[in-house]
Amino acid sequence: MNVSSWSACSRSSCVMARDHRGSPLLTLTPRGEEALARVTDRAAKLHRTLFAAMPDEEIRATRASLRRLLADPLDRHEGAAGKR
């Protein structure tokens, strides 16, 4: 999180910082939890609209592929045989 984002979140009372082994541990305040719930609800509605025409199985397969890519970054394989 960059400094301006942290400042905005801190001023809005959406997050709280606690010392955690020398690094700040951020937790949502009740106000932050409410804001996250609103954003999540709006995102879910938008996703349903955007992907309404796409079959559920295609959405599941795409999500599974993305999860695998995020769990096993391609850059780890750079320089390996069969460069990607």
C-alpha positions in Angstrom: 0.0 0.0 0.0 1.5 3.3 -0.9 1.7 6.2 1.5 -1.3 8.2 0.1 -3.5 5.1 0.2 -2.5 4.4 3.8 -3.1 8.0 4.7 -6.6 8.0 3.2 -7.5 4.7 4.9 -6.1 5.9 8.2 -8.0 9.2 8.0 -11.2 7.5 7.1 -11.0 5.3 10.2 -11.3 2.1 8.0 -8.1 0.5 9.2 -6.1 0.2 12.4 -2.4 -0.5 12.6 -0.8 -2.7 15.3 2.8 -3.5 15.7 3.5 -7.0 14.5 7.1 -8.2 14.7 8.4 -4.8 13.6 6.0 -4.4 10.8 2.5 -2.8 10.9 -0.4 -5.3 10.9 -3.5 -3.7 9.4 -6.9 -4.7 10.6 -10.3 -3.4 9.5 -12.3 -1.4 11.9 -16.1 -1.9 12.0 -16.4 1.1 9.7 -13.8 -0.6 7.3 -15.7 -3.9 7.5 -18.9 -2.0 6.4 -17.1 -0.3 3.6 -15.7 -3.6 2.4 -19.1 -5.3 2.5 -20.5 -2.5 0.3 -17.7 -2.7 -2.2 -18.0 -6.6 -2.3 -21.7 -6.4 -2.9 -21.3 -3.9 -5.7 -18.6 -6.0 -7.3 -20.7 -9.2 -7.1 -23.6 -7.4 -8.8 -21.3 -6.1 -11.5 -19.7 -9.5 -12.0 -23.1 -11.2 -12.4 -24.0 -8.6 -15.1 -20.7 -8.8 -16.9 -20.5 -12.6 -17.0 -24.2 -13.4 -17.4 -23.7 -14.6 -21.0 -20.8 -16.9 -20.1 -21.5 -20.5 -19.1 -20.8 -21.3 -15.4 -18.4 -24.1 -16.4 -16.3 -21.6 -18.4 -16.2 -19.2 -15.5 -15.1 -22.0 -13.1 -12.4 -23.2 -15.6 -11.1 -19.7 -16.0 -10.9 -19.1 -12.3 -9.1 -22.4 -11.8 -6.5 -21.5 -14.4 -6.0 -18.1 -12.8 -5.5 -19.6 -9.4 -2.9 -22.0 -10.7 -1.1 -19.1 -12.4 -1.1 -17.1 -9.2 0.0 -20.0 -7.1 2.9 -21.0 -9.5 4.2 -17.8 -11.1 5.4 -18.2 -14.7 8.5 -16.1 -13.9 9.8 -19.0 -11.8 10.1 -21.0 -15.0 12.1 -18.5 -17.0 15.2 -20.0 -18.3 13.9 -23.5 -18.1 13.7 -25.8 -21.1 10.7 -24.8 -23.3 10.7 -21.2 -22.4 7.3 -19.7 -21.8 
